[in-house]
Amino acid sequence: MLSAPDFKQKQIVLALLSRGDKLSFKNDNIIIRGEDENIKHQSTCYRLFALFIVGHVVVTSGLLQRAKKFGFSLILMGHNLTVYGQFNNKTEGNVVLRKRQYDYENTDLAQHLVMNKIQQQREVLKNIRNKDEKKRIAIQHLQNHEARLPSPDLDLQNLLGLEGSAARVYFQQLFGRESWHGRKPRAKQDPTNTLLDIGYTLLFNFVEGLLNLYGFDLYRGVYHQQFYQRKSLVCDLVEPFRPIIDSRIRKAFSLGQVNVEDFDVIQGQYRLFGEKSRSYLKWLLEEILTHKQGMFLYTQQYYRCFMRQKPVDEYPLFNKFLNEKC
């Protein structure tokens, strides 16, 4: 399996293709050429962990063969930034791991994940400069929620309620100044919700790649329950990492990196297309790369604990925000 030092050298490449761009390979390098044949991007396949391609591309047998040979995932996204195809490099045959997954029936891991997420949300709010009274109250509110976990009295339904209550307080204080009307996944009712959807999509596919390194059954979660074609375990493990995206989007507003004129409004939905999306994808992906090693180590430790059936208090906690200022 991939070691931490090896993973540190790995890259995630985002290729935003324009009309006439071509994807090719030469000497185990991936190359993107423009319509004028000039090289727009070149990187070695040996260091590639995931390749996001935005736009139309011809998927050749050569591309799939190299993805298999060098062990990188291929994620295909349309110009509207929705994923329409994936080719994932997976570890297969980890029967013991999957049997552990199918036998697991407890709620302690779900509570651990939610506690870690609320903890990170609280840290994000704590790191905002010049906090007013409402933010201080919200931080205390989140701390109270966190203190309720773990609890043998909470079933999954109650846990969902607790997480939702914390999220409402958190998002209101994080994005309240950007005409915030609540978090509504996939509704794209404002630029903030659209950017959250895009950032979470990138994050989701990165975490999926990490879990595939070990051979997990991605459809068997510990918090999100089985639902047709839903990768519940990826949904679970993404939770503690979501504040990475949240805080970066708030920072982007502060830095003037979000311009509402960049968004097209179609049937009431704010959408980013083509070249206008380039800068947004760049800083969102850079943020994920900043924390990629921490997320790798977290997933590695989660796998080891799960395989050894460790008590929940020995499972990892993700905390990469402690010294950051929004």
MOBELFEN-V786355 format. One line per field, one symbol per residue. ss: DSSP state (A for helix, B for strand, O for the rest). A space follows every 10 residues. Layout:
# MOBELFEN-V786355
ss->???
This chain:
# MOBELFEN-V786355
ss->OOOAAAAAOO BBBBBBOOOO OBBBBBOOBB BBBOOOOOBB BBBBAAABBB BBBBOOOOOO AAAAAAAAAA OOBBBBBOOO OOBBBBBOOO OOOOAAAAAA AAAOOOOAAA AAAAAAAAAA AAAAAAOOOO OOAAAAAAAA AAAAAAAOOO OOOOOAAAAA AAAAAAAAAA AAAAAAAAOO OOOOOOOOOO AAAAAAAAAA AAAAAAAAAA AAOOOOOOOO OOOOOOOOOO OAAAAAAAAA AAAAAAAAAA AAAAOOOOOA AAOBBBOOBB BOOAAAAAAA AAAAAAAAAA OAAAAAAAAA AAAAAAAOOO OAAAOOOOOO OOOOOO
